[in-house]
Amino acid sequence: MRSCLFGLAVLTVAAVTGCGSDGTIPVKGSVQLDGKPLDKALVTLIPDTGTPGAGGFGATDDAGNFEIMTPQGNKGIFPGKYKVTVSKTALKKEVTKAETGETGLTDSDLNELVPPPYFNPETTTLNVTVEADKPVDLKITTPPGFKKRR
């Protein structure tokens, strides 16, 4: 009886979480910074109050295009309103294993190449409404006085 209930539970979870039957929709889009495609950036969609799910993220390709995935690795998220962050980092200098003490990189080893406020969830001014068959195209600009660090 226990194994039968376990099997039923597994089938129920699979049915609820599989193949978009849970109400999620595929989300694709693009990012431009100052009119040029932003490559190798991370785009994160954070659900606003009332939008179900955990949101999602995607990496941009060389043309600035991305596809959103859930934290579990599934393609697509729920329709609704989202706060958006865009981040792209580069090493400040070459960091050796001896410098990192085998623990890896820290935030202080990286430069953020996307201007504020776009990369910070607390300060971003980017908001989108995710709808079926509607791409999320983001056009961001560098504010006066921001110096890009490479």
Number of C-alpha atoms within 10 A of each C-alpha: 6 7 8 9 10 11 11 12 12 12 11 11 10 11 13 13 13 11 14 16 10 12 13 20 19 20 24 19 17 21 25 17 16 12 10 13 18 25 19 18 21 19 25 22 25 20 23 17 9 9 16 15 15 14 24 25 23 22 21 22 17 12 14 20 21 25 20 25 21 19 11 8 10 16 20 21 27 24 20 17 20 22 19 23 23 28 19 19 17 12 15 13 10 7 12 11 10 9 11 12 9 9 9 12 15 8 9 8 15 15 16 17 18 22 19 17 16 20 22 14 16 10 12 15 15 18 16 17 14 21 16 11 10 12 16 19 15 20 15 19 15 15 11 6 6 11 10 11 12 12
